[in-house]
């Protein structure tokens, strides 16, 4: 796999993806069939939303050959992800759970994508490819019937389209945009926590963009709804694919126009202003209140780190 590009988005979890997606060749059935039959082609295999990997000593290998794929069971959905310098990569979702393999270092392991990232078990570029695979297979699993007429749909375009044979409707994969923003006021930033967070963890605020809404408007609305703080200028920082199940996190900084906090307890357990030194202490594991930042795989981690290092935009 190639090294990720050194931009802010590529440094987020799942943000590095070195594949040429071959988007202009997906409708060429002969070309796709040739890739599938090529000896160097590799397959990422999922059972439900969980990737299947092979234990090789102390390392995990997510790739299976075409022959190995056939031995695991019947494929329910398959999509061409693209190719890198070693060849093509497909993603496949099995009809049923894969059988247990033999003893020793060839045993199969099922481990969710979040754990693979948090524990650093796979290289960042490979995590990005697996995020692509998980999201597209999740879309297929939930779009087997036409939203227009209700008839069954069939996969097309190497897994990047579904067609309805009854009404000829075409359906395409969707990505849900989410704004995640660190509101700043001089040397302070606004953070919040949800009850599901690890003890002591505080993060940036976030929320889904609604239909007909700009990124800036979504930032202002979500911050106001969750914390009562009013926001003015908004600046984009970086983005992150978030395959749970198929979101795109749009990381922003936002300028505070007010400081009074009124927490929406339906969304947050707490929200507070932190000084820059406090955020630095979070990263140094020395915060006097035991506060900690999100894990490095999360774009919120990178927003907070940029603030701690004084790399936020000037408003």
Long-range contacts (C-beta under 8 A, 24 or more apart in sequence): 1-84, 1-86, 1-123, 1-125, 1-126, 1-129, 2-84, 2-85, 2-125, 3-125, 4-124, 4-125, 4-128, 7-238, 8-237, 8-238, 8-302, 9-238, 9-239, 9-240, 10-124, 11-238, 11-302, 12-238, 12-239, 12-240, 12-249, 12-251, 12-297, 12-298, 12-299, 12-302, 13-117, 13-124, 13-127, 13-240, 13-295, 13-296, 13-297, 13-298, 13-299, 14-117, 14-127, 14-128, 14-130, 14-131, 14-240, 14-241, 14-242, 14-243, 14-297, 15-124, 15-128, 15-238, 15-239, 15-240, 15-241, 16-124, 16-125, 16-127, 16-128, 17-125, 17-128, 17-129, 17-131, 17-132, 17-241, 18-84, 18-125, 18-128, 18-129, 19-81, 19-82, 19-83, 19-84, 19-89, 19-129, 19-132, 20-82, 20-83, 20-84, 21-81, 21-82, 22-80, 22-82, 22-83, 22-88, 22-158, 23-160, 25-158, 26-80, 26-157, 26-158, 26-159, 26-160, 26-161, 27-156, 27-157, 27-158, 32-80, 32-158, 35-80, 35-83, 35-87, 35-88, 35-90, 36-66, 36-88, 36-90, 37-66, 38-87, 38-88, 40-86, 40-87, 40-88, 41-65, 41-66, 41-87, 41-88, 41-89, 41-90, 42-86, 42-87, 42-88, 42-89, 42-90, 43-68, 43-69, 43-89, 43-90, 43-91, 43-92, 44-81, 44-89, 44-90, 44-91, 44-92, 44-129, 44-130, 44-133, 45-69, 45-72, 45-92, 45-93, 45-94, 45-98, 46-91, 46-92, 46-93, 46-94, 46-133, 46-134, 46-137, 47-93, 47-94, 47-96, 47-97, 47-98, 47-110, 48-93, 49-112, 49-113, 49-134, 49-137, 49-138, 49-245, 50-110, 50-111, 50-112, 50-113, 51-110, 51-111, 51-112, 51-113, 51-116, 51-130, 51-133, 51-134, 52-94, 52-98, 52-108, 52-109, 52-110, 53-108, 53-109, 53-110, 53-111, 54-101, 54-106, 54-107, 54-108, 54-109, 55-105, 55-106, 55-107, 55-108, 55-109, 56-105, 56-106, 57-105, 60-109, 60-111, 60-116, 60-121, 60-122, 62-122, 62-126, 62-130, 63-89, 72-98, 72-99, 73-98, 73-99, 76-141, 77-137, 77-140, 77-141, 77-155, 77-159, 78-155, 78-159, 79-133, 79-136, 79-137, 79-140, 79-155, 79-158, 79-159, 79-160, 80-158, 80-159, 80-160, 81-129, 81-132, 81-133, 81-136, 89-129, 91-132, 91-133, 91-134, 91-136, 91-137, 91-159, 92-137, 93-137, 93-140, 93-141, 113-243, 113-244, 114-244, 114-297, 117-297, 118-295, 118-297, 128-241, 130-243, 131-241, 131-242, 131-243, 132-241, 132-243, 134-243, 134-245, 135-173, 135-175, 135-241, 135-243, 135-245, 135-246, 136-160, 136-173, 138-243, 138-245, 138-246, 139-173, 139-174, 139-245, 139-246, 143-171, 146-171, 147-171, 173-246, 174-246, 175-246, 175-247, 175-248, 176-208, 176-246, 176-247, 176-248, 177-208, 177-209, 177-215, 177-247, 177-248, 177-250, 178-206, 178-207, 178-208, 178-209, 178-242, 178-247, 178-248, 178-249, 178-250, 179-206, 179-207, 179-208, 179-209, 179-215, 179-218, 179-219, 179-222, 179-250, 179-252, 180-204, 180-205, 180-206, 180-249, 180-250, 180-251, 180-252, 180-299, 180-300, 180-303, 181-205, 181-206, 181-219, 181-222, 181-223, 181-231, 181-234, 181-251, 181-252, 181-253, 181-254, 181-303, 182-252, 182-253, 182-254, 182-300, 182-303, 182-304, 182-307, 182-312, 183-223, 183-227, 183-229, 183-231, 183-253, 183-254, 183-255, 183-256, 184-253, 184-254, 184-255, 184-256, 184-307, 184-312, 184-315, 185-255, 185-256, 185-259, 185-273, 187-275, 187-276, 188-259, 188-273, 188-274, 188-275, 188-276, 189-273, 189-274, 189-276, 189-279, 189-304, 189-307, 190-223, 190-227, 190-229, 190-256, 190-261, 190-271, 190-272, 190-273, 190-274, 191-271, 191-272, 191-273, 191-274, 191-304, 192-226, 192-227, 192-263, 192-268, 192-269, 192-270, 192-271, 192-272, 193-268, 193-269, 193-270, 193-271, 194-267, 194-268, 194-269, 195-269, 197-269, 198-292, 199-290, 200-287, 200-289, 200-290, 200-291, 200-292, 201-291, 201-292, 201-293, 201-294, 202-270, 202-272, 202-274, 202-282, 202-291, 202-292, 202-293, 203-293, 203-294, 203-298, 203-300, 203-304, 204-251, 204-300, 204-303, 204-304, 205-268, 205-271, 206-249, 206-300, 209-250, 215-250, 215-252, 219-252, 219-254, 220-254, 223-254, 225-264, 225-267, 226-263, 226-264, 226-267, 226-268, 226-271, 227-261, 227-262, 227-263, 227-264, 227-268, 227-271, 228-258, 228-260, 228-261, 228-262, 228-263, 228-264, 229-256, 229-257, 229-258, 229-259, 229-260, 229-261, 230-256, 230-257, 230-258, 231-255, 231-256, 231-257, 232-256, 232-257, 232-315, 233-315, 235-313, 235-315, 237-302, 237-303, 237-306, 237-313, 238-299, 238-302, 239-299, 240-298, 240-299, 242-299, 249-299, 251-299, 251-300, 251-302, 251-303, 253-303, 253-306, 253-307, 253-312, 253-313, 255-315, 276-307, 276-308, 276-310, 279-304, 279-307, 279-308, 280-308, 282-308, 283-308
